[in-house]
Structure formats: structure tokens, C-alpha cells
Amino acid sequence: MADESNLIYIVDDDPSVRDALSIVFDMENFRVESFDNGDAFLMAAARKEPACVILDVHMPGRSGIDILKGLNAEEYPAPVFIISGQGDIPMAVNAIKQGAFDFIEKPFDADTVVQRVRDAIDAMARRQDPGDRMRNFPGAETLTPREREVLEEITGGASNKEAGRTLGISPRTIEVHRARIMEKLGARNAADLVRIVLTGEKSE
């Protein structure tokens, strides 16, 4: 698969959204390829690895959630942002569970979108495999790579805001990951998580 380090894929059935985002990213020296449906995007994503994907959650035919599943987003090397309206927050949370990197709420400010995409690309470039302590505790094998990164931040004492800044995602998305991690590991709170990771002991 070819590496396209400045390529942004935009997937949205609304031509005005595609055009607006294309102009913004083009001005910021990114190359943009846009798609009005998920199937065309998935075909392109199989051939080229972009720097980032911006994906609308509501589209005719395959929804953003279906596309995330088809992409195997948890293992996909580029960050995938979901575009979501205020009323779509539960769907956006579901998208995070399906491997989306983060979500961008409508209406969005163009400069903010560009900055968040840059932060995400930088964060992905800095990604390192978490240390051995992130693997040697009960339930470690159930966590996705991103959940391990979030867990490492939490057990290092970072707040949701600090962890989000380090990993290039929003504090709300950190909360989603934290809840998933606690559910998977059977932890009651952050102190429980630290004990499980450092001692390998689950709560009674």
C-alpha cells in the first residue's frame, strides 16, 4: 500500500462539505481526494494509505459506522475522524468503539478542523509500542493499541485533557476509551486501573 503522507480523504455525500473541506486543506498544502460514498472510499483506501480520513457518519447506503467496520478502523494506520452533528453524539461514541480516532462536531470551524487533523497526524507519527507493563496484566490482550495508549496515559497520572493533548484526541474521546478499558478490565476507578496494570491483581 502506497504511503501518502500529505493526503487527506474526505468522505461525505454533501458536495458543499466536500468542497469546503477540500479548499481548506488545499490551502494548507494537503492533497485531497473526496468521495460521495463509502464503497468508492474503501476501494481507494485499499490502494493508498492517506495521512488522515474525514468521514461523515450519516450517508445513504453504507453509514459511517459500516464503513469503519469495512475499513477495520482499529487496525487502520491513519487516523479516521467522524463528522457528527450534536444529536449524533451516541453514534459518534459508537464510532470510537469501532476504531474512529476522534469525532468533529458540526458546525465546525475550518481552522479548528485543520489543527485537529495536524495534531492527530503528529500523534500517530509519535506512536510507539507501549512497554511490557502494558501487556503483562490480566485482560491486556483484550485492549486495542489505542486503548493501551490511553491506559498508559491514565496510569501515568494524566487527566483526560492532558491525555487527549498527548494523543491528539478530544477529552470526550478519552472518556469513551477510559470507560471501555474499565469495563474490559473490571476496574471500578482509576486507582483500580493502576493496581491492575502495576500488580496484575484484579479487584475482589
Secondary structure, 3 states (H helix, E strand, C coil): CEECCCEEEEECCCHHHHHHHHHHHHHCCCEEEEECCHHHHHHHHHHEECCEEEEECCCCCCCHHHHHHHHCCCCCCCCEEEEECHHHHHHHHHHHHCCCCEEEECCCCHHHHHHHHHHHHHHHHHCCCCCHHHCCCCCHHHCCHHHHHHHHHHHCCCCHHHHHHHHCCCHHHHHHHHHHHHHHHCCCCHHHHHHHHHHCCCCC
